[in-house]
Amino acid sequence: MRDAIVYSGWSWETFNVPERIALALAHLGSKVLYVENPISVFRHRSPSTLRPIADRILAFRPTFLGHRLQTFPLLSTIQAKMLASQIMNDRRKLALQDPLFFYPWMGTMWSLPVEMKNKGHFTVRMLLDYPELKEGNRLAMADFTLLFPICGLHYIQESFAGRACLVPQAVDLGIMEKSATCPEPTALAGVPHPRLCYLGAAVPDRLSLAVVRELLQKHPEWHFVFFGPNTLPDLQNAHALPWTTYEKLPSYVRACEAGFMPYNCGERQLHANPLKLWEYFALGVPVVATPMIHLWEYEDVIYRGHSAEQLELAISAALCEPMDSPKRQRRMEIAREHSIEKLAEVLRNALPLET
């Protein structure tokens, strides 16, 4: 089995798509070098040391001059060489076998995958979001593209025939199962029921905060729980909680009556494939969401609405769902088809991982 280098652009604690891809590759037997978002050398004088973060996965955070300098083409190229040199050094330390290089949308860091490809790596683009589909030149550079938005097949399957495939989002079912015996988080102690949980930050570029506000004002008995900054500070039933680790998130979901995804209905969100859906499904809780194309196939287990009036009815129905409803078991069955192990098999079939 070939090894892998997974450049994230985040940290392991974010547990977004790159982190789950790393787990799936490790499950197949690959040794994985996980590369976190680089930090300026002026803030941290030397690269972080390699540290194990999961079975067969080691991580480090490289250093460069700084993100602000990426806007200058020459400096961007120089910094890409700096980062590539550090990655190659750790590749040698770990004796990685012909590793594939995985990377997401890179923003101003685009020179790095180019540099890694020039060094002979098979490059794999992880296409996470709808707007990325419009980056024709950057997509063409990758040796292979893993698509997470369903609409990606429509956009690029002809141009990239044999070099792209649709990949399911994945949930770590082991962490979900461990949460069954966890007590209710203390951060929720003062939040009354019923609780509507959003596993993320309530930011206006993602959520329809005007609709959320209307619903919470009309139903002061409903309590909206989210993480990060409080973007609804004037509402007593909007509760901004401190960020927590992925391992603790399931205990928050279990302590709430419904998973709530009141997204904006713009083009980006219409094609979204949200990771948090699978956390909700894995625990069986009712899910209330605005219409997204990816959710159409789960109409029988999701409560959907577009307007405030429709979402109000959807929330009311979700809160009335019995604990022994067959829908709960069905959601958990769907989640099992989106496990890390299932993702691993998709990667095995799609990528040249065999030596």
Buried (B, 14 or more C-beta within 10 A) or exposed (E): BBBBBBBBBBBBBBBBBBBBBBBBBBBBEBBBBBBBBBBEBEEEEEBBEBEEBBEBBBBBBBBBBBBEBBEEEEBBBBBBBBBBEBBBEBBEEBEBEBBBBBBBBBEEBBBBBBBBBEEEBBBBBBBBBBEBBEBEEBBEBBBBBBBBBBBBBEBBBEEBEEBBBBBBBBBBBEBBEEBEEBEEBEBBEEBEEBBBBBBBBBEEEBBBBEBBBBBBEEBEEBBBBBBEEBBBEEBEBBBBBEEBEBBEBBBBBBBBBBBBBBBBBEEBBBBBBBBBBBBBBBBBBBBBBBBBBBBEEBEEBBBBBEEBEBBBEBBEBBBEBEEEBEBBEBBBEBBBEBBBBBBBEBBBEBBEBEE
